[in-house]
Amino acid sequence: MAESYSTILEWNGSVEVGRRLADIALVGADSELVVIDNQATLTIRVDAESLELLRECVDAVLALLSDHDS
């Protein structure tokens, strides 16, 4: 059985920003937006076949999100 690596990123904030972040196409990641009252939580799961690839994928996801988190 091959090794696999994963991590979960979680963002919390306004519903408006959460929806904008959830609309970003994240290659190699699955995401879910949950809205409760006026609070949004975006959960992003990133999977990879090596730790190096996982780091690269997480860096790419964070870079994309940081461009839209305002």
C-alpha positions in Angstrom: 0.0 0.0 0.0 1.4 3.4 -1.0 1.7 6.2 1.6 -0.5 9.2 1.4 -0.5 12.5 3.2 -3.3 15.0 3.9 -4.0 18.1 5.9 -7.1 20.2 6.6 -7.1 24.0 6.4 -9.9 25.8 8.1 -10.9 29.5 7.6 -13.6 31.3 9.6 -15.0 34.7 8.8 -17.8 36.6 7.1 -20.3 34.9 4.8 -19.5 37.2 2.0 -15.8 36.5 2.0 -16.4 32.8 2.7 -18.6 32.4 -0.4 -16.0 34.2 -2.5 -13.2 31.9 -1.2 -15.4 28.8 -1.7 -15.9 29.8 -5.4 -12.2 29.6 -6.1 -11.2 26.5 -8.1 -8.7 24.7 -5.9 -6.9 22.1 -7.9 -6.0 19.0 -5.8 -8.2 20.1 -2.9 -11.8 19.5 -1.8 -13.6 22.2 0.1 -16.8 22.7 2.0 -18.4 25.9 3.1 -20.7 25.8 6.2 -22.7 28.9 7.1 -24.3 29.2 10.6 -26.0 32.4 11.4 -23.7 35.2 10.1 -20.5 33.1 10.4 -18.9 31.1 7.6 -16.4 28.2 8.0 -14.5 27.0 4.9 -12.8 23.6 5.3 -10.3 22.6 2.7 -8.7 19.1 2.5 -5.5 18.7 0.6 -4.2 15.2 -0.3 -0.8 14.3 -1.8 1.5 11.3 -2.4 4.5 12.9 -0.6 5.2 15.5 2.1 7.0 17.7 -0.4 4.0 17.6 -2.8 1.6 18.3 0.1 3.6 21.4 1.1 3.6 22.6 -2.5 -0.2 22.1 -2.8 -0.9 23.8 0.6 1.4 26.7 -0.4 -0.6 27.1 -3.7 -4.0 26.9 -1.9 -2.9 29.6 0.6 -1.5 31.8 -2.2 -4.8 31.6 -4.1 -6.9 32.3 -0.9 -4.7 35.2 0.2 -5.4 37.0 -3.1 -9.1 36.9 -2.4 -9.3 37.3 1.5 -10.3 40.9 2.0 
